[in-house]
């Protein structure tokens, strides 16, 4: 990662070009919005207006066998989409009535009808629209599908909504968002003056650090090893050594437990037990050594219990044990911590 340095008497490098691009993008967006608004207003004036803008609608319950689909299917029926809607019905109930017209023709809700069949329902709530002609029903069928696509998500508001629902342990995964989409939105942060460097090592390049290497950085110690291995942690938490030598030879005599340094905070970014390639990144990033999607829920729980049990003896009384984890792995990590309390 590279950063741009800022001094008191100079602006960030490249800020003029970035500002121009931001202003240009904003201007284009505003012009496009005004063009669409003008077109919508012109269509409203040119078209005939109804006298009954609030026509009577009837909420009824109809059998699935009595519903009729339109003359042609305008949107492809994706089995995965149907299953997602079925999952939401199972968790939240059938809460959005299907829109039907004369002759029980489905105007909007073909996927919901298929999902209702999938979960075993034989009847569903419907809203009947009886004031439209056959051609107007067909136009409404287009409108309710197409106009909903034109809305734009407010990502900042969506980030807050997701974060609050995750805190409440709400099943947001049934709302139709993929896990990587949820993660990307929750982790959405504006980056100011930072350029991304290469995130992965070049393929075929040998790593400098080897397992067991201990780096002495002044008063700090960095050890390449297994965080669940008790011997590795004892070596890391041994009495500080003087000098900055790397890979000190030989083994040091173990100190009495009462004389060993203890940590106030243990903070780690553990593997999330999800595959890296094709999931976290499409680049040539290597998989983690373990917990890279290959573990079962029970194995991942045992993995978390192991490293937590290993580091606890090296924390002061009242010390903080913390780790980064995504929303999918949080219940497992929490259960592992509770099992050791």
C-alpha positions in Angstrom: 0.0 0.0 0.0 1.3 3.5 -0.8 0.1 6.7 0.7 0.2 10.3 -0.3 2.1 12.6 2.2 0.5 15.9 3.1 2.3 18.9 4.6 0.8 22.0 6.1 1.6 24.3 3.2 0.6 21.9 0.3 -2.5 20.1 -0.8 -2.6 16.3 -1.4 -1.0 15.3 -4.6 -3.4 14.9 -7.4 -6.3 16.6 -5.6 -7.0 18.9 -8.5 -7.5 16.1 -11.0 -9.5 14.0 -8.4 -11.7 17.0 -7.7 -12.3 17.7 -11.3 -13.3 14.0 -11.9 -15.7 14.1 -8.9 -17.3 17.4 -10.1 -17.6 16.0 -13.7 -19.2 12.8 -12.5 -21.6 14.8 -10.3 -22.5 17.1 -13.2 -23.2 14.2 -15.5 -25.4 12.5 -12.9 -27.4 15.7 -12.3 -27.8 16.2 -16.1 -29.0 12.6 -16.5 -31.4 13.1 -13.6 -32.8 16.3 -15.1 -33.2 14.6 -18.5 -35.2 11.7 -17.0 -37.3 14.1 -15.0 -38.1 16.2 -18.1 -39.0 13.0 -20.0 -41.3 11.8 -17.2 -43.0 15.2 -16.9 -43.5 15.3 -20.7 -45.0 11.8 -20.7 -47.4 12.8 -17.9 -48.6 15.9 -19.8 -48.9 14.1 -23.1 -50.8 11.1 -21.8 -54.4 11.0 -20.7 -55.0 11.2 -17.0 -57.5 9.1 -15.1 -60.1 10.6 -12.9 -59.8 7.7 -10.4 -56.2 8.0 -9.1 -57.2 5.9 -6.1 -59.3 3.1 -7.6 -60.9 0.6 -5.3 -58.6 -2.4 -4.7 -59.7 -5.7 -3.3 -57.6 -7.9 -1.0 -58.6 -11.5 -1.5 -57.2 -15.0 -1.0 -57.0 -17.1 -4.1 -56.0 -20.7 -4.8 -52.8 -21.2 -6.7 -54.6 -23.4 -9.2 -57.1 -20.5 -10.0 -54.3 -18.1 -10.9 -53.4 -17.5 -14.6 -50.0 -16.3 -15.9 -49.7 -13.7 -18.6 -49.7 -14.5 -22.3 -45.9 -14.7 -22.2 -43.2 -14.7 -19.5 -41.4 -11.4 -19.7 -38.7 -12.3 -17.1 -36.9 -15.5 -16.9 -37.8 -17.7 -13.9 -34.5 -18.4 -12.1 -34.7 -21.4 -9.7 -32.2 -19.8 -7.4 -34.4 -16.6 -7.2 -37.5 -18.7 -6.5 -35.6 -20.5 -3.7 -34.6 -17.1 -2.2 -38.2 -15.9 -2.2 -39.3 -19.2 -0.7 -36.7 -18.8 2.1 -38.1 -15.3 2.9 -41.6 -16.7 3.0 -40.5 -19.4 5.4 -38.9 -16.9 7.7 -41.2 -13.9 7.3 -44.5 -15.3 6.0 -46.2 -14.5 2.7 -46.3 -10.7 3.4 -46.5 -9.2 -0.1 -49.7 -9.9 -1.9 -49.6 -10.9 -5.6 -51.2 -8.3 -8.0 -53.9 -9.9 -10.2 -56.2 -8.4 -12.8 -59.4 -9.5 -14.5 -59.7 -13.3 -14.9 -57.2 -13.8 -12.1 -54.3 -13.0 -14.4 -51.1 -12.4 -12.5 -49.9 -8.8 -13.1 -47.0 -8.9 -10.7 -45.7 -11.8 -8.5 -45.0 -14.8 -10.8 -41.9 -15.6 -8.8 -43.9 -15.4 -5.5 -46.4 -17.8 -7.0 -43.7 -20.3 -7.9 -42.1 -19.9 -4.4 -45.5 -20.5 -2.7 -45.8 -23.8 -4.6 -42.3 -24.7 -3.5 -43.1 -24.3 0.2 -46.3 -26.2 -0.1 -49.0 -23.4 0.0 -52.2 -23.9 -1.9 -53.6 -20.4 -1.6 -52.0 -16.9 -1.2 -53.2 -13.4 -0.6 -53.8 -11.3 -3.7 -54.8 -7.7 -4.5 -57.2 -7.6 -7.4 -57.1 -4.6 -9.8 -60.4 -4.5 -11.5 -60.5 -1.0 -13.1 -58.0 -1.6 -16.0 -58.6 -2.9 -19.5 -56.6 -5.9 -20.8 -54.1 -3.6 -22.6 -53.7 -1.5 -19.4 -53.1 -4.6 -17.3 -50.3 -5.5 -19.7 -48.7 -2.0 -19.4 -49.0 -2.1 -15.6 -47.2 -5.5 -15.7 -44.3 -3.9 -17.5 -44.4 -0.8 -15.3 -44.2 -2.5 -11.9 -41.2 -4.5 -13.0 -39.3 -1.9 -14.9 -39.8 1.1 -12.7 -38.6 -0.8 -9.6 -35.3 -1.4 -11.4 -34.6 2.4 -11.8 -34.3 3.1 -8.1 -30.7 3.5 -6.8 -29.5 2.1 -3.5 -28.1 4.6 -1.0 -25.1 2.6 0.0 -24.3 4.7 3.2 -27.9 4.2 4.4 -27.7 0.5 3.4 -24.5 0.1 5.4 -26.2 1.5 8.5 -29.2 -0.7 8.0 -27.1 -3.9 7.5 -25.0 -3.0 10.6 -28.0 -2.5 12.8 -29.7 -5.7 11.6 -26.5 -7.7 12.1 -26.3 -6.4 15.7 -29.9 -7.5 16.2 -29.0 -10.9 14.8 -31.7 -10.5 12.1 -31.6 -13.0 9.1 -30.5 -10.4 6.4 -29.3 -13.2 4.2 -32.9 -13.9 3.2 -33.3 -10.4 1.8 -31.7 -11.4 -1.5 -28.2 -10.0 -0.9 -25.2 -12.3 -1.5 -22.8 -12.7 1.5 -20.0 -10.9 -0.4 -22.4 -8.0 -1.2 -23.3 -7.7 2.5 -19.6 -7.8 3.5 -18.7 -5.2 0.8 -21.4 -2.8 1.9 -20.8 -3.2 5.7 -17.1 -2.6 5.1 -17.7 0.4 2.8 -15.4 3.2 3.8 -14.3 6.3 1.9 -10.6 6.2 1.1 -8.9 9.6 1.1 -5.5 10.0 -0.5 -4.6 6.4 -0.5 -3.6 4.2 -3.4 -3.8 0.5 -3.3 -0.6 -1.4 -3.9 -0.5 -5.1 -5.0 -2.5 -7.2 -2.5 -1.0 -10.5 -3.2 2.6 -11.7 -3.7 3.7 -12.5 -7.2 3.1 -16.2 -8.1 6.2 -18.3 -7.7 8.0 -15.9 -5.4 9.3 -17.6 -2.2 8.3 -16.0 1.1 11.0 -14.5 3.2 9.6 -15.5 6.6 9.6 -19.2 7.6 7.7 -20.9 10.3 9.6 -20.5 13.6 11.3 -17.2 12.6 11.4 -14.7 15.4 12.0 -11.1 14.5 13.3 -8.7 17.2 12.2 -5.1 16.4 13.6 -3.1 19.2 11.4 -3.9 22.2 8.9 -5.7 19.9 8.8 -9.3 18.8 7.2 -10.7 15.7 7.0 -14.5 15.4 5.9 -16.5 12.3 4.0 -19.5 13.7 0.8 -21.2 14.8 -1.2 -19.1 17.2 -2.8 -22.3 18.6 0.6 -23.8 19.5 1.5 -23.4 23.2 5.3 -23.6 22.6 5.1 -21.0 19.9 3.3 -18.6 22.2 5.7 -19.2 25.1 8.6 -18.3 22.8 6.9 -15.2 21.6 6.0 -14.0 25.1 9.5 -14.8 26.6 11.4 -12.0 28.3 12.4 -9.3 25.8 15.9 -9.7 24.3 18.3 -6.9 23.7 19.4 -5.9 20.2 17.7 -6.4 16.9 19.1 -9.8 15.8 16.8 -11.9 13.6 16.4 -15.6 14.1 18.4 -15.9 17.4 20.1 -19.3 17.5 19.3 -21.9 20.1 16.5 -22.1 22.7 16.3 -19.9 25.7 15.7 -21.3 29.2 12.0 -21.1 30.2 11.2 -18.4 32.7 9.1 -19.1 35.7 5.4 -18.4 34.9 5.3 -15.5 37.5 8.2 -13.8 35.7 6.9 -14.1 32.1 5.5 -10.9 30.4 1.8 -10.8 30.0 -0.3 -9.0 27.4 -3.1 -6.5 28.1 -4.6 -7.0 24.6 -4.6 -10.0 22.2 -6.0 -8.8 18.9 -6.0 -11.1 15.8 -7.4 -11.2 12.3 -8.2 -14.9 12.1 -9.1 -16.8 8.9 -12.9 -16.7 8.4 -13.2 -20.2 7.0 -14.3 -19.0 3.6 -12.4 -19.7 0.3 -10.3 -16.8 -1.0 -10.1 -17.6 -4.8 -13.4 -16.7 -6.5 -15.0 -15.5 -3.3 -12.9 -12.8 -1.6 -10.9 -12.0 -4.8 -10.6 -13.1 -8.4 -6.9 -12.4 -8.3 -4.0 -14.9 -7.8 -4.2 -14.8 -4.0 -3.2 -18.0 -2.3 -5.6 -19.8 0.1 -4.9 -19.7 3.8 -3.1 -22.6 5.4 -6.2 -23.6 7.3 -9.8 -22.4 7.8 -10.1 -21.4 4.2 -13.5 -22.9 3.7 -12.6 -26.5 4.2 -13.7 -26.8 7.8 -17.1 -28.0 9.0 -18.9 -25.9 11.6 -17.8 -28.3 14.3 -14.2 -28.2 13.1 -14.2 -24.4 12.9 -15.6 -24.2 16.5 -12.7 -26.5 17.7 -10.2 -24.3 15.7 -11.4 -21.2 17.6 -11.4 -22.9 20.9 -7.9 -24.1 20.4 -6.2 -20.7 19.7 -8.3 -18.9 22.4 -7.3 -21.5 25.0 -3.6 -21.2 23.9 -3.5 -17.4 24.3 -5.5 -16.9 27.5 -2.6 -17.9 29.8 -0.6 -15.0 28.3 -3.2 -12.3 29.1 -3.2 -10.3 32.3 -6.3 -10.6 34.6 -8.9 -8.4 33.0 -7.1 -8.4 29.7 -9.0 -8.1 26.4 -9.2 -11.0 23.9 -10.4 -9.8 20.5 -10.5 -10.9 16.9 -11.8 -9.7 13.6 -14.6 -11.9 12.1 -17.3 -11.5 9.5 -21.0 -11.8 10.3 -21.2 -15.4 9.2 -18.5 -16.6 11.6 -19.5 -14.4 14.6 -21.8 -17.0 16.2 -19.0 -19.6 16.1 -16.4 -17.3 17.6 -18.8 -16.1 20.3 -19.6 -19.7 21.2 -15.9 -20.6 21.4 -15.2 -17.6 23.7 -18.2 -18.5 26.0 -17.0 -22.1 26.2 -13.7 -20.9 27.8 -15.2 -18.4 30.2 
